[in-house]
Amino acid sequence: MTTPQHKLGSGFGTRSTANDVLRGIDLSGKLAVVTGGYSGLGLETSRALARAGAHVIVPARRRAAAREMAEGIDGVEVDEVDLAELGSVHEFADRFLASGREIDIVINNAGIMACPETRVGPGWEAQFAINHLGHYALVNLLWPAIARGGAARVVVVASGFDLVSGLRWDDVHFQHGYDKWQAYTQAKTANVLFAAELDVLGRDAGVRAFSVHPGYILTPLQRHLTKEEMIDAGWIDAAGNQVNDDFKTPAQGAATQVWAATSPQLAGKGGVYCEDCDIAEPFGDGMAVDPEQTARLWRLSAELTGVNAFMTTA
């Protein structure tokens, strides 16, 4: 039931799109939850899943904006959630569970990147809180609906940044020495750790989890970066045009998370980090998938949020 961290030879690649990986796949009758599914990669993901027949629920902090962006996409339902506020996550989960529906796909897509030092909730660092803790709580609270069908997948959108640095265990909320890129890297590493541990905990219920690197794409995720920073990074020119040939389009960027959520090639597999519509080759010294680290993060997340669907087994 385990999956080696090695390529499968999926037949897809860097330039494959979300529609490419869904060709021939019928998602009629399936229900997907896509956080942030109204902007950037999330919007492309929602479109592709809905086009393949899925009913897509988009929990959004900006509900009106989400409805406007999703207008005209058949099969998309917008609800409200603020991943920075645990009360909002509980309210969304309660509403959904009351509907009695089961969930086939969860894609933890929403996130923020390299923001100025920001505190949310009980003083949590915003990137760790929104990118990881909010999604951790969401999946745990929705667990009865995720586990009910016995074959759901949870896909966590991580990054291609240095994912082997581990977490700042003695100061995960950067109370001292905040650095926006270190905080982002920590949050994205947490995404990988979370998916790996969820796969271990959830596989007896038939639920498998994956983390993915979507590639580098210019989307609203860069809203906190200045134009000068992006020019210096070699992403855009002075006129704002993309100049890095390694960057993907949003449709290409959405492909890996859609592939991980739906591909029959991943049947019976899970717990791995994917990129370019395939399982990635091993990276670094394995820190990001160290079982001791994944279990430690789960315990910390449960302590911080007060939520743990696997209390008797974790």
N, C-alpha and C positions, 0 to 999 in steps of 0.2 A: 504493500500500500504506500510505500514511500517513493519519492521521486528523486533521482540523482540530479544534481545541479549541472546538467549538461544538455546541449541542444538536442531537440528531437528531429530536426530536419523537417520543419513544418511545411515548407514550400512557400512560405511568405517571407517578407523581408522589410527592410528599412522604408521602402516607398509604398508598401501595401497600405490600403485604406481600410477604414472600418467596414465599408460596403464590400470590399474584396474578401475579407475574412468571413463575412456572413453569407457569401454567395452559396446558395443551396441549403442554407439552414433556416428552418421554419420555427419561429418562436411563438407561434399562435398559442394562446392560452397561458403563456408565461408572464410572470410579473417581476419587474425589475425596479429596484430603488437606486437612483443615481443622485448622489449629493452633488450640488453645484451643477446640475444637469441642464442649465439654461445659459451657460456662458463658456466660451473657449472649447476645450476638449470635451467638457461635459455636455454641451449642446450637440456637438457632433456625435457623441455617444448616444444621447437620447434619440436623435434622429435615426441613426442606424438601427438601433434596437427596435424602435417603433416601426420602421419600414419593414423589418423582418417579422413583424406580427406581435411583438411583445407589448404589454401594457406597461408604461413607464411612469413611475411616481418620482417627481422631482421635489424633494424637500429643499426649500430655499429661504435664505435670510431675507432677501428682498422679493417678497411674494409677487408684488405688482410687476416688477421688472421681469420676473420669471414667466409670468403669464403672457406678457407682451412678447418675449423672445420665443415662447413655445407656441404662440398662436399659429394655427395652420398646420401643426404637426399632429396628425391623428394618433390617438392612443397615449397622449401624454397628459398626466394629471399633476397639477402643482399643489403642494402643501407648504406649510411654513415650519422652519426650524432654524434656530441660531445655535450653531455648534459650539459657540463660546459660552453658552449659558445652559447648564445642566437642566434647569427647570424647563426650558424650551424643548430640549431633547426628550425629556420624560413626557411632555405634553404631546409631542408628535407621535411617539411610540404608543402612548395610550390610545390616541385616536386611531392609529392604524390597527392595533391589536383588537380594538372594539369592532372593526369591520369584519373580522373572522377570516380574512384572506391569508394565504400563504405566500411566501417570497421565494422566488427561484434564483434571483440574482441580486446581489448588492454590490454596487461599485462606489467605494469611498473615494470620490473624485475631488470634492471641494477642498480648497486649501488657500493659504497665503504664503508669500515668499518675501524674505528679506525686508520685513517691515521695521519701522523704528520701534524702539522698546515700548511695548504695549502690555498692559495688565488687564486681564479679564477675570470674571468670576471672583474667586477668593484670592486674587492676586497672582494667578497663574500667568506665565509667559505665553503670549498669544499664539505663537507658532506651534508650540508644543500642545497647547490647549485645543486649538481648532483643528490642526492637521492630525493630531493623534487622539487626545483624550475625548474630544467630542464624538469622534467616530468609534472609539472603543466603547463608550457608553451607548451609542446608538445601536451598534451590532448586538451588544449584550441585552439591551432592553427589547430588541426585536427578535431575540433568539427563538422564542416559541414559534413564531411565524416562519423563520428561516429553517428551523429544524423539521417542521411538520411534514414537508414533502419528501424528505430523505435523500435529496440529490441537489441541494442548492450550492451555489458558489459565491464566495465573497472575494472581491478583488480590491486591493488597496493600492492606490496610485502613489508611488514613492518618487524616486528621482534617480539621476545618474551621478549625483554628487558623491563625495567620499563617504561611502557607507560602512567603512570599517573602523571608524574612529570611536565607536561606542557611544554611550550616553554619559552625560555629565552627572553621574549618580549623586554626587554630594551637593549638587546645585542645579537640578534639572530646570528650574525656573529662572535661571540667570539673575539671581538676586545680586550677584557680584560680577562685574566685568561683562556686561552684555555686548555681544557681537552678533549682528543680524544674520551673517552667513553661518556662523557656528550654530546659532539657534535653529536656522533652517535645516542644516545638515542633521542636527540631532533629531528634529521632528521627522525627517524623512527616514532616518535610520530606525526610529521608533515604528514607522509604518511597516518596514520590512520585518522587524522583530514581532510585531503584533500579528501579521499574517501567518508567520511561521508557527507561532504558538496557537493561534486559533485553529490552524489545520490539525495540530495534534489533538486539541481538545474536542474539536467538532467532527472528526472523521468517523467516530462510532455512530453518529447520527446521519452519516452520509454527506456531511457538509465539508467541502474542501475550500481552501483559501490560498490566494496567490498575491504576491506583490509585483508591481510592474514599474518599469522605467518607460515613460511614454516617448522619450526623446526630447530634443530641444525644439521648442515651438514658441513663436511670439504670440502671446495671448494676454488677456487682462491680468494674468498672474504676475506680470512684470510691473504692475501699477505703482509699486513702491520704489522702483528704480528710476533714477534720473536719466535723461537722454544721454548725458555725458558718460554715465556709468556703462550704458549699453554700447556706446561708441567705443569706449576704452576696451570693453570686453570683445570687440570685434563682431558684435551682433548686427549692428546697423551702421549706416553712414550718416553724415551730417543732415541729410534730407529725410532721415527716418526710414530709409529703405533697408530691407534685410540684405546682408552681404555675406552671411555665413552659409555656405552650401550644405553644411551638415544639418541645418535646421529643417524641420518637417513642416508640412502644412497641418492645420488642425485636424483634417480628415485622416492624415497619416498618423498624427500623434494619438488619435483616439483608437487606432487599430489594435494596439497590443492589449489594452484593457478589455476591448470587445472580444478579442480572440481568447483571452484568458477566461472570460465569463461564459463563453459559448462553445469553444472548440471541442469536438469529439475526440481530438487527439490527446486531450488532457483527462479523459475519463479514467477514474480511479487513481488520479495523480493529484498532487498538491504540495503546499508548503514551500514553493520555490519562487525565485525572483526571475521575472521575465523581461525581455526587451526585444524589439524588432519582431514581434509576433512569433516568438519562440522562447523556450527556456534559455536563460543566459548561461554562459560558461562561468565556472567558479571565479570569484573575485576576491582580491585581498587575502587576508589570513583567515577568512571565515567568521570574523567577529559578528557580522550582521545576522548570522544564522546560528550562533552558538546557543544550544539549548538552555544553558544556565542563564544567558542574557535574556532570552525570550521569556523564560519563566519569571525572572526577576522583574522585567518590565510589566508583566501581567499582574504580579502582586502589587507593584507600585500603583498601577492604574486603578486596580480594584480599591486600594486604600484611598486614593485621591478622590475617586468618583463615587464610592460607596455602591458600586454596581459590579456584579459578577454572576453571570448566568451559570457558571460552573463551580459554584462555591464548594460543592462536596467533592470535586475532583481536582481543582486547581491547587 
